[in-house]
Amino acid sequence: MMMWKENISAVVELLSKVRFTILFVGLLACALAGGAIVSVVAWHAYAPLPYANDEQLVWLRGSMVDQTGNRVMDNALSNVAAQYIADHDSALSLAAPVYYGDALYLDHARQPKLNMTYTTPEFFTLFGQPLIQGRYFEGPQPDGTVRHEAVISECFAERYMPQVLQHSDKSVYSLQLDQQTFHVVGVVACSKTEPQLYLPNRVSDVYVAFNHVIDGQAMAQEHISVRYNTFVVGRTVEQLNRPVVTADITGHLNTEFRAGLVAHGSTVNNQLRFNYIPLHQKLKGSLQESSTWLLLCAVAFLFITLINLLMFYLLDIKTQHAQLVLKATLGAPLATLRTAHYWQLGVMFSLAAICAILLAELGVFAIAQFGQKNIAHIDWLQLNTIHYLLVMGFSWILAWCFAVFGFRQLSFDSLYQSLQAAGKGQAKQLPHWLSVGVLVAQLCIGLIVLCIGIWSANYFGSKMRMSSGIEPQDTIFVVRHQMSWDRDEAAMAARKQMYLSNVQALSAHPKVSAVALASLNPLDTSYLAQISKSPDNDKQVTMHSQLVGEGYFSLLGLRFLAGQTFTQAETDTRQSVIINQAAAKLLGVNVGDVGKHLYGRGEQPVKLLGIVEDIYSYAEGAPATVYYPHDFYEGNMVVKFMPNQSMSKYELTQILQQHVNTQSIREVHDLALHLSNLNQSAVLSFYSGIGLSFLMIMQVLVGLYGLLANLALVQQPVLLIKQQVGATRWQLILEQMRTRLRHFLCALLIATCVTLGLASILPMVTLALFYSYAFSAFIVFIALFTIDFYHLKGQLKKY
């Protein structure tokens, strides 16, 4: 009974020292949570893929090289090459070509854009995607025709075609995707195991036969149309670990590729190369590269936290020394006191483990949310019961180690002497060299981490505050569903008339403020152009390009530094360009050159009509861009609404169909949201840097508080003797401050060397890093001497 009373009393005592308990539990919980998250990420990076014989799965990497063998293009794989390799490479026991695209579901009132996967039935076998209804689509017929059959996902069926799941009879269902109608022949189960080879199509809605993306009437064009969203995945035969594409296959495809170039009048003499890479590397390669460093950082972070908390804990247990000695003097067995202390630490560490589990769950959820667009299969990341048990078990081991080490610092050999000495610095202490070493290490860590934290806050904060150059609020970019891509005069004239009528219809709507034609999203950098200041092809500079209509710049709020915007005359002649600041700098052009000629592809002269501000985002920077008058080949539009107004894709479609009822809208982009997404990494880096720096500084402060208090306890008897023989309080304090100054200068020297190393790696941030380092040195200096003065003042008597 006495033991249980002592155990309960020790646990309740935690409530009487709230500051110590909250700081200890909070810092330990953050360290345990960080360790749990990073360990789960590291396991995820190297864990086996959830597929049969996953170590034999590979994907095909195509590249294009020039005459000297230098790579000029990655992901150089055409659809016809993918199909040929999948059909003819005997090194693969099972193979499937895959092309990821999208299409509008025109049968639906809202006409949603669907993720399309063009492949073969072998794809479902490779990745274990079971049918829950029907069958797979069929391949090409003997005569070469391909049936218009589709397999839909269960998730898509639940959202848009629930009747397919409700009636599993022989009813025939179809769906119109763009200009093609497909009959639904099967439904595959929703599964997270579908490989995310192409992140924009993380989840497929509809699967159709791969042959639908190959134009058999234009094979020359197909062979030279290399794509970034075409893949070949397969399983190797057992005896081959890393197969290579045979020379016969490579030679055949290069012959066809060269013939296609010749047919289109190109003199380029490039060649294609193919090699197989493990699928695990494709899906998790980037995560594997960073997981090792993350794991090392997490171990260092946990180690630093434990050292700091140990210093803090030793101060606490030494303040309990007198109480424990008194209890032992009154007859309490040491085993009972030791067990009660184990219970006290066990409860505190268990509470930290519970908080760590909650923090880790939040961290995993945040990683899955923010990382799904950039990291394949990050949705596989999750904490299980085994992780909870490991965190709790590890915390109990730490509690036992702390308790054993802490009790060894207390002396119970002579109870009378211990009672006299408790709290006077005469208990067992850490070796002086170890205490000084830990102090210098803590100061170094504090200096470096605070420096990096201040620099990152300043750097990313300045990026967040940087103007985008445009006014994205209440502005959208409308991507039309275009069915005709002919370039003959009649087709171009018809499209021009349709686009002008669309602009007129939208401009007449009371919610709309302005409309302008644009080939691409203002934040898109897909199109390239070559231009130079002189008529010399060797001096031409490649930069991003954009085709825009009248009123484009005023709609976005892009300010002209010189010159003017396009008018109807420039649009008709298409003999002028506008460039932004970055392009002007790249070309060596200034405002005095407005009105002069630049030279495009083929040395064609074009008049420089004006220079506008850059459009900036953190992800893309401020790319050099040349703006051309719109040629009416693509009919996409930028729409500016009245303040606080908006329209859905369905509403916009209804307006456009009032003039031409066959029109559709492929997708709508909110520019403010798009810009926010591009700046998201800067925002996350800013707050992550601030949070991590704050956490590390809190740890260093807690560690310094505990360590300096312990050093003050050790030095108290000597200081009191000096005080009794005539030394004043201020003389003793100044003497100790000089000692601390030597420790600080030693730490400053080490931290300076590390910071100079960082500056040599990142020379562009040297000045900002210097200011951050100077400020962090000032903060750490103040913290060190304030804490030390506080402890010394409390240990010395007033005379």
C-alpha positions, -999 to 999 in steps of 0.1 A, spaced: 0 0 0 29 24 9 44 17 -26 12 26 -44 7 57 -24 43 68 -32 37 60 -69 5 80 -70 21 109 -51 50 110 -77 26 111 -106 4 138 -90 36 158 -83 38 164 -121 8 187 -117 27 209 -93 55 216 -118 35 225 -148 62 245 -166 86 216 -164 61 190 -175 47 210 -205 81 219 -218 95 184 -214 64 166 -229 61 191 -257 97 190 -269 99 152 -265 66 147 -284 78 168 -313 110 149 -316 93 115 -314 67 126 -339 94 138 -363 112 105 -359 80 85 -365 71 104 -396 106 102 -412 109 65 -404 76 58 -420 86 79 -451 120 60 -453 102 26 -450 77 37 -477 106 47 -500 122 12 -499 91 -10 -492 82 -36 -518 56 -26 -544 22 -42 -538 24 -62 -570 32 -98 -579 69 -103 -585 75 -66 -580 113 -70 -582 108 -80 -619 87 -50 -629 104 -25 -652 95 6 -672 110 17 -705 129 50 -706 133 65 -741 158 93 -749 169 112 -780 206 118 -787 224 138 -813 252 128 -836 278 131 -808 258 109 -784 247 137 -761 212 134 -748 189 162 -761 156 149 -749 143 127 -721 110 107 -722 114 104 -760 89 77 -766 62 77 -793 30 57 -791 39 35 -820 74 28 -806 58 19 -772 34 -6 -789 61 -21 -810 84 -27 -781 56 -42 -759 47 -66 -787 82 -77 -799 106 -76 -769 110 -112 -758 129 -100 -726 95 -92 -711 72 -120 -702 43 -96 -699 42 -60 -712 17 -32 -717 21 2 -734 3 30 -716 -7 65 -728 -23 89 -703 -47 115 -717 -80 131 -709 -114 136 -726 -147 153 -720 -177 132 -709 -201 149 -733 -231 127 -723 -231 143 -688 -248 176 -683 -217 191 -666 -193 176 -692 -165 167 -667 -130 161 -679 -120 125 -673 -86 109 -669 -81 84 -698 -57 55 -698 -50 39 -732 -35 5 -726 -39 -32 -732 -55 -59 -709 -21 -69 -697 -20 -37 -677 -47 -50 -653 -28 -83 -649 5 -66 -641 -9 -44 -614 -36 -67 -599 -66 -46 -608 -96 -70 -605 -128 -68 -625 -159 -65 -604 -182 -66 -634 -181 -75 -671 -149 -81 -690 -118 -63 -703 -119 -45 -737 -106 -65 -767 -75 -58 -786 -72 -51 -824 -92 -75 -846 -75 -96 -873 -83 -70 -899 -67 -42 -878 -99 -26 -866 -103 -17 -829 -136 -19 -812 -148 11 -792 -150 -6 -759 -142 9 -725 -136 -4 -690 -145 22 -663 -134 24 -627 -158 17 -599 -152 52 -585 -161 68 -618 -192 46 -620 -204 56 -586 -200 93 -595 -214 94 -630 -228 61 -640 -244 44 -610 -269 26 -632 -240 4 -644 -234 -9 -609 -271 -12 -601 -279 -33 -632 -254 -61 -637 -275 -77 -665 -268 -76 -702 -278 -39 -705 -255 -19 -728 -242 14 -716 -222 39 -736 -204 71 -731 -193 98 -755 -158 109 -749 -148 139 -771 -158 128 -806 -159 91 -799 -185 68 -784 -174 38 -763 -195 9 -750 -189 0 -714 -179 -37 -712 -165 -39 -676 -158 -22 -643 -126 -25 -623 -124 -20 -586 -112 13 -571 -77 6 -558 -48 26 -546 -25 1 -563 -29 16 -597 6 28 -606 10 66 -607 34 67 -636 21 101 -647 10 123 -617 -16 144 -635 -35 111 -641 -31 97 -606 -64 80 -608 -79 67 -640 -116 70 -648 -118 52 -681 -96 26 -698 -96 20 -735 -75 1 -761 -40 16 -767 -46 15 -805 -70 44 -803 -41 68 -799 -23 56 -830 -32 70 -864 -26 42 -888 -30 66 -918 -1 88 -907 26 64 -894 55 87 -904 40 114 -881 34 88 -854 70 77 -853 84 113 -847 57 123 -822 75 116 -790 55 122 -759 61 126 -721 30 107 -711 36 75 -730 51 45 -711 59 8 -714 57 -13 -683 64 -50 -680 76 -80 -661 109 -95 -671 115 -132 -676 129 -148 -644 165 -152 -657 169 -116 -667 172 -90 -640 180 -59 -661 171 -66 -697 181 -44 -726 162 -35 -757 177 -56 -785 196 -40 -813 170 -53 -839 142 -34 -822 162 -2 -817 175 -3 -852 140 -8 -867 126 21 -846 155 44 -855 150 36 -892 113 45 -890 121 76 -869 147 88 -895 122 82 -923 96 103 -905 120 132 -901 129 130 -938 92 129 -948 87 161 -929 117 179 -944 139 178 -913 177 175 -916 182 166 -880 202 134 -875 191 124 -840 186 89 -828 165 71 -802 178 50 -773 159 28 -750 167 11 -717 147 -5 -689 146 8 -654 132 -9 -623 96 3 -618 104 8 -581 130 35 -592 104 52 -614 78 54 -587 100 60 -556 134 71 -569 131 107 -560 118 98 -525 147 73 -520 172 101 -527 159 123 -500 148 97 -474 183 89 -463 191 125 -456 157 129 -439 164 99 -417 199 112 -407 184 146 -399 156 130 -378 182 110 -358 203 141 -352 172 160 -342 161 133 -317 196 130 -303 199 168 -298 164 168 -281 173 140 -257 206 157 -247 188 190 -240 160 173 -222 185 153 -201 201 185 -189 167 199 -181 158 166 -163 190 165 -142 182 200 -129 147 188 -119 158 156 -101 185 174 -82 160 198 -69 142 167 -55 173 154 -38 166 168 -4 130 156 -5 141 121 -15 168 120 12 143 131 38 119 104 28 147 78 30 157 91 64 121 87 76 122 51 66 110 49 30 129 21 12 151 33 -17 135 7 -39 101 23 -33 114 58 -41 131 45 -72 100 27 -84 79 58 -78 103 79 -98 101 53 -126 63 57 -125 66 95 -127 89 94 -157 68 66 -173 37 86 -171 54 117 -185 71 98 -214 38 80 -221 20 113 -224 47 125 -247 43 94 -268 5 99 -271 10 135 -282 37 123 -307 13 98 -322 -13 126 -327 13 149 -342 26 122 -365 -9 114 -378 -14 151 -385 20 152 -402 13 122 -424 -20 137 -434 -4 170 -443 23 152 -463 -3 132 -482 -23 164 -490 5 186 -501 27 160 -517 2 141 -538 8 163 -569 46 158 -568 53 124 -551 39 92 -566 19 70 -542 23 93 -512 -12 82 -504 3 48 -494 19 66 -464 1 58 -432 7 49 -395 -4 16 -383 -8 0 -349 28 -13 -350 40 23 -353 20 33 -323 35 4 -303 70 12 -314 67 49 -304 52 39 -270 78 12 -265 107 35 -274 94 62 -250 93 37 -222 129 26 -229 139 63 -228 120 68 -195 138 39 -179 172 51 -192 165 87 -179 154 73 -145 184 51 -140 209 78 -151 191 104 -130 191 83 -98 228 76 -103 235 113 -99 220 112 -64 240 100 -33 222 79 -6 254 64 9 254 86 40 219 99 46 230 125 71 257 140 48 233 137 18 206 156 37 232 183 45 246 185 10 214 181 -10 207 212 -31 241 227 -23 260 214 -52 277 185 -34 257 157 -51 272 137 -79 278 157 -110 286 152 -147 323 155 -155 333 191 -160 347 185 -195 315 168 -206 294 197 -193 315 222 -211 315 202 -243 277 199 -242 275 237 -235 297 245 -265 278 221 -287 244 236 -277 257 271 -285 270 260 -319 236 243 -327 217 274 -315 239 297 -336 236 277 -368 200 268 -366 189 303 -357 210 317 -385 194 293 -410 160 300 -396 163 337 -398 178 335 -433 150 311 -446 123 333 -430 138 364 -447 144 346 -481 110 329 -484 92 358 -469 106 381 -495 95 356 -522 60 355 -508 58 393 -508 71 397 -543 45 410 -567 32 386 -593 29 414 -618 -7 406 -626 -41 410 -609 -53 374 -606 -84 380 -584 -118 373 -601 -99 361 -632 -101 327 -649 -86 310 -679 -110 290 -701 -98 261 -721 -122 253 -749 -128 218 -762 -114 222 -797 -125 197 -824 -108 212 -855 -71 217 -859 -70 224 -896 -48 253 -907 -63 261 -941 -77 296 -947 -114 286 -944 -109 267 -911 -90 296 -896 -116 321 -907 -144 300 -892 -126 297 -859 -119 334 -858 -155 341 -863 -165 317 -835 -139 331 -811 -151 367 -818 -187 357 -812 -176 340 -779 -159 372 -768 -189 392 -776 -213 368 -758 -192 368 -726 -185 405 -727 -223 412 -728 -229 392 -696 -234 414 -665 -209 393 -644 -181 397 -669 -158 427 -669 -134 418 -698 -125 390 -721 -93 384 -741 -80 356 -763 -49 337 -752 -34 304 -764 -21 294 -730 -28 301 -693 -8 333 -684 11 311 -659 19 284 -683 53 280 -699 46 252 -724 53 271 -757 88 281 -768 100 305 -795 134 317 -808 142 354 -813 172 376 -815 183 412 -817 202 407 -849 194 387 -881 218 359 -871 205 324 -864 235 316 -842 226 344 -818 189 334 -814 177 329 -779 150 303 -769 124 316 -745 88 311 -736 61 324 -759 24 333 -757 -3 342 -783 -26 369 -770 -55 390 -783 -64 426 -779 -70 437 -743 -49 409 -728 -25 430 -709 -50 455 -695 -72 426 -684 -44 411 -663 -31 444 -651 3 439 -668 20 473 -668 38 486 -699 73 499 -693 75 512 -728 55 510 -760 19 499 -765 -4 469 -768 -16 450 -799 -43 467 -819 -65 452 -846 -39 462 -872 -11 443 -855 -34 413 -850 -42 412 -888 -6 416 -899 11 396 -871 44 414 -878 50 427 -842 59 413 -808 59 424 -772 85 411 -747 87 412 -709 116 425 -688 133 392 -684 133 387 -722 146 423 -727 174 416 -703 182 383 -721 183 400 -755 201 431 -744 171 453 -753 160 485 -735 131 509 -738 150 528 -764 148 499 -787 110 499 -788 99 504 -824 130 486 -838 131 451 -853 138 418 -837 143 386 -857 124 354 -852 128 319 -866 142 320 -902 155 356 -896 120 369 -901 119 406 -889 92 416 -864 86 450 -849 92 454 -811 59 470 -801 65 472 -763 80 459 -731 58 448 -702 65 437 -666 73 401 -658 48 376 -644 64 361 -613 56 329 -594 79 311 -569 77 278 -588 84 293 -623 103 324 -614 100 352 -639 105 334 -673 116 354 -703 85 356 -726 77 369 -760 41 378 -768 28 374 -804 -6 386 -818 -32 358 -816 -35 337 -847 -69 322 -839 -56 287 -841 -66 280 -805 -96 297 -790 -89 297 -753 -98 329 -733 -89 348 -702 -121 361 -685 -122 389 -659 -153 390 -637 -168 419 -619 -156 422 -582 -167 392 -561 -184 375 -591 -177 341 -606 -192 315 -629 -190 278 -630 -179 258 -660 -215 248 -667 -227 285 -667 -199 294 -691 -207 265 -714 -244 276 -715 -234 311 -726 -211 299 -753 -236 274 -766 -261 302 -772 -242 310 -804 -228 276 -813 -245 248 -795 -218 222 -802 -192 241 -782 -178 227 -749 -153 238 -723 -125 214 -714 -115 230 -681 -115 263 -662 -85 276 -642 -88 301 -614 -57 323 -618 -56 333 -582 -58 296 -571 -32 286 -597 -8 313 -586 -13 303 -550 -5 267 -559 27 278 -576 37 298 -545 27 270 -521 62 256 -517 75 290 -507 47 294 -481 53 259 -468 91 265 -467 86 297 -448 64 284 -421 83 251 -419 115 269 -414 101 292 -388 85 263 -369 116 241 -370 138 270 -360 115 279 -331 115 243 -320 152 240 -321 158 273 -303 133 262 -276 153 230 -272 186 249 -269 172 273 -244 158 245 -223 191 226 -225 211 258 -216 188 265 -187 193 230 -173 230 228 -180 239 262 -167 219 255 -136 238 223 -130 271 241 -135 260 268 -110 252 241 -85 287 225 -90 304 259 -85 283 271 -56 305 258 -28 337 274 -43 319 306 -50 306 308 -14 341 302 0 354 330 -22 326 352 -11 334 345 26 371 355 21 362 389 6 351 386 -30 320 406 -38 290 392 -57 297 412 -88 333 402 -88 323 366 -88 296 371 -114 321 389 -137 346 361 -132 320 336 -143 309 357 -172 345 358 -185 345 320 -184 312 319 -203 326 344 -228 354 320 -236 329 292 -241 308 314 -264 338 325 -285 348 288 -289 313 280 -301 313 311 -323 345 300 -340 331 265 -348 297 279 -359 315 305 -381 334 278 -399 302 259 -406 284 290 -418 313 299 -441 311 264 -455 274 270 -463 283 303 -479 308 286 -502 281 262 -513 255 290 -518 276 321 -528 245 339 -540 231 342 -504 264 352 -487 254 387 -477 219 377 -464 235 348 -445 261 371 -429 234 394 -416 214 365 -403 244 350 -386 253 383 -370 218 386 -356 217 350 -344 250 355 -326 235 385 -308 204 366 -298 224 335 -285 249 358 -267 220 376 -249 203 343 -240 235 327 -227 245 355 -204 209 362 -192 204 326 -182 238 323 -166 234 356 -147 200 344 -134 214 312 -120 246 327 -105 227 355 -88 204 329 -71 234 309 -58 253 338 -42 244 352 -8 238 389 -3 261 406 22 
